[in-house]
Amino acid sequence: MVINMELEDVFDNAEKITVYNNGAVNVYGNGEKAFDEILVGWKAMIDGAHEMPAFGVSIDRLTRQEMQNGIWTEFVFDREYEHNGMPFEKLLINVKKDYYGFNLVRYTAEHGYEGRCFYYDLVGKNMGDFYNILLDL
């Protein structure tokens, strides 16, 4: 059963957060200190953000290659959610210190990281504080 939900509310339902740092992978489960720190930082960053139409479309093979470089964060859910008619089981974000907006790449078991993305404009803020949280874990 797919659950339709507002995008900003879905992150409270993550069961894991995976952080990719230049190919190294760390997984934090709901209830762990690092998970909570990431979620608090994430919510502070997207507070006041505007969801916009995404310019990007993800191609699974290319996205998996790109995940080997830089900092990426992935919210992993225990079921499939849907927002604006687009299903996902995970949401992946490329975290760059000076980004003022970013794509949220959708993942489904059926298609991988393939298809349309969501996009957040941080409205005058950048990802710097969130980036630093991830580096300090």
Secondary structure, DSSP 8 states (H G I E B T S, - for coil): --EE--HHHHGGGEEEEEEEETTEEEEEETTSHHHHHHHHHHHHHHTT-EEE----EE-HHHHHHHTTSSEEEEEEEEEEEEETTEEEEEEEEEE-TT-SEEEEEEEBTTTBS-EE-EEEE-TT--SHHHHHHHHT-
